Amino acid sequence: MLIAFSELVIILVVSFILLRYVFKFEEDLALILAVGSAVCGAAAVMATALIVNARNNYLALAITLITLMGTLQLFLYPLAYEQGYMNLFDDHIFGIFAGTSIYEFAQVYGAGYAISDVAINSGTLVKQIKVLLLIPLTILLSFLFSHRHTSSVVSIKIPWFIVFFAIAVALNSIFVIKPAIQTLIANCSAFLFLLAMLALGIKANIKGMMREADIWKILSAAGSIVILTTVVSYIL
């Protein structure tokens, strides 16, 4: 828990400063990329984008980068481990490293699957802790950005899927849900998430995304965040 929390805070703060003041990204784009890198990928990006009213092009660009960066980690980390470049790690520690550093939950599972069941278990456990930390983080961001568009009325935007996520966690922890019902719910949620991604893709414009920043600037920023995440997670 300490490793997950420490990595989240460090990556969130340092990556935002790097994106905002070194690469000169707009504040909204820098923030949603930083949160996505620090917490749990696309879900964190979408929650933060809702809170700060980020433009659709920013949202599409952030999710694209986070997905590509996580895919790179998914292939690179197990290969580096198997080739002996992480000789201080065992399978358990590798799982913790993967769960801390890789952005998407499914990508963490994939990296662990390439190593062993031990790596899967420790990796997904750490990633679940980071996903749960998205709840207090979104509440904090909601308060921080509540006065952005109005000076007289406090307006707090709530990413409702995070609220229902917390409710689902509570229900699953308190009650025993039959496996058949769990499978049905999981399939429905996967389908709805697919529809959300489809809707985002329909509203996204590649040319518009490329106008937000120079392609080499975008790739340099993404590479810098991957290196930062890898180094910080490895040290922790």
Summary of the structure (lengths in Angstrom):
residues: 236
radius of gyration: 18.0
end to end distance: 11.7
largest distance: 59.1
contacts: 749
relative contact order: 0.15
helix: 79%
strand: 0%
